[in-house]
Structure formats: C-alpha cells, structure tokens
Amino acid sequence: MTTVDVVFRFGKQPTEAAALAIARLREIYGIRHVQLSEADKTIRVEFDSTRLSEQIVLQLLRRAGLDVHEKVILYTPPAPIVAAPAQ
C-alpha cells in the first residue's frame, strides 16, 4: 500500500448534501482520510495509490458536489545543481 496526499482548492462552500457526500467518501475502499478546511477552502484526501488515482479522487469530489477549482502543489522540487566549469 502506498499512501498519497492530494489537496484541492474549492470555490463555493459545500452544501449540507455535499458535506454528507464528502463524509461518505471514507467508505470507499482506498480512501484513508478526508479533511475539509472551510477557512482555507481546501480539501485534503489521503488515499491508497495502488487502488485509486488523483483523477478518480477528483471525480469523486466533484460527484459529491464539491466545487473543485485546482490542485494545490504540496512540494516543489529543488533546482538542479549546476557544476562550475573546471579550469
């Protein structure tokens, strides 16, 4: 099992029906944790990448009624180290 965290930013606050549907996402095999932050307008989903992909998680969130806008980048790789020319 390989767990992956993905964070999405959403627009409108979820309705009560959408919030209940999002809470039920935990029942899907492969979803480990769902954390909604209304203040930051983000939702973090921890899932098993051997069972699900980011695209499937995104589709599940949209089907639940969440107004997802974009994926939040959690990690920026460091710039490559360029060696100085030998003299």
N, C-alpha and C positions, 0 to 999 in steps of 0.2 A: 504494500500500500504506500502510495506517495501522496502526501497531502500538499495542497496548494492553496494559497490565499489569493483571492482576487477582490478588488474594491472597485465599485462602480459609483458614479455620481448621478443623482437623480434630480428631477426638476420639481414637480408638484409633490406636496406631501401626500403620502398614500392614504386612500380612503380606509374606512374600517374594514370593508370587504377585502381590500388589497392587503391590509395588515394581517388579517386572519389567514389569507392565502400564503403570505410570506412565512408566517409562523409554521404552516403545514409543510413548507419545503424541507424541514428537518426530517420528515418521514420518508423522503426519497433516499433510496439506497445510494450511498456515495457522498451525500451532503453531511458534513460533520457538525458545522456550526454556522449560524447566521446572526449577524449583529448589525442592527439598523441604527444609524445616528441621525436623528432629525435635525440637530443643530448644525452638523457639517454637511447634511444632505448626501450622506454616503451609506452604502451598504457593503459589508464585508462578508464574504462567503468562503468558508473553508471546506474544501471538497477533496475527494479521492480522485486523482487524475488518471488512475487506471480504470475508473468507472465512468467518469464524466469529463467533458472538456469545458473551456471557458465559454465557448459559443452555446453549448447546451445550458449552462448556468444562466447565461444572459437571456436565452429564450424562456427559461423557467421564470425568471424575474419579470419579464415583460408579460408573459401569460398570466402571472399573478396579479397584474395590474399596476406594476411599478413603472413610473415614467423615467426610464434609464436613458441618460444622455451620453455618458462617456466612461471609459475605463480609466481609473486613476493609476498612474505609474508609481509602483512602490519602490523600485530600485533602478538607479541609473548606473550603468556600468562605468568604471573608471576609464579615463582616456588612456590610450596605449602609450607606453613609454618608448620614446624615440631615443635611440642611442646616438651619442655625439660622434661625429666622424673622427676616425683615427688620424693622427698626424704623425 
